[in-house]
Amino acid sequence: MTKYSFKDKLEILLGYKEEETSQSEYAKEKGVIKAQFQYWLRLYELHGEEGLQSSYTNYTTEFKLNILQY
């Protein structure tokens, strides 16, 4: 599975014209699984560009150990 950057996702979504093509055809044209495209589209509709940003966080080893000990 390919990981797409924020920029890639945004470009794909902004290039989509509902009046011109279906979601299935557009996703196939861009090399994205239809379900993934629909997921990104929904996130974009609900949260704007922030919805497309990765929400991965890095916790320090000390923080993780404190949680486990708690």
N, C-alpha and C positions, 0 to 999 in steps of 0.2 A: 504494500500500500504506500502510495506516495504521500509525503507530507507537503502541504501547501502553505506558503507563507501568507501573512496577512495581506501583503500587496497582491499576490496571485489571486486570492479569494475575492478581494475587492474588485480587481480588474474583470474577473469572470462575471461577478454579479452586476457590475455597472454596464457590461456589454450585452446583457440579456434584455431583449425587447419582446415583451409578451405578445404584442400585436403581430410580430413577424414570424415567430417560431414557437413550438411547444417546448416545455421544460425538458422532456425526454430527448428531443432532437438536439437542443442546445447543449445539454450535458454531454451527450455522445460526441458532438462536434468538438467540445473542449476537453474530452478525455476524462471526464469526471463521472462517477456513478450518480445516477439520477437521485437516489435517496440522499446522498451527500450534498448535492447541489440544492435540493429542497431544504435540507437542514440549514445550510448557510443562508439561504434566502429568508427563511423564517427568523433566524437569529438577527439578520440585518433589518428585517421589518420591525422586530420587537425592540431591539437595542441599538440600532444604528451600527456605526463602524466599531464601536466598543465590543459588540457581540461577536465579532470575528477575531478578536485578539485572543491569544492563548492565555489561559488563566493559571498556568503552571507556576508554582512558587517553590523557592528553595529554602529549606529550613536548615539551620545549623545542626551539627551533630549533637551539640550540648542541649539544644531545644528538644530534639527527638528523644534523647536519653531522659530528660526531665519528664516528658510525657509518659514514657514507658514506666518510669519509677512511680509516677503518680498513681 
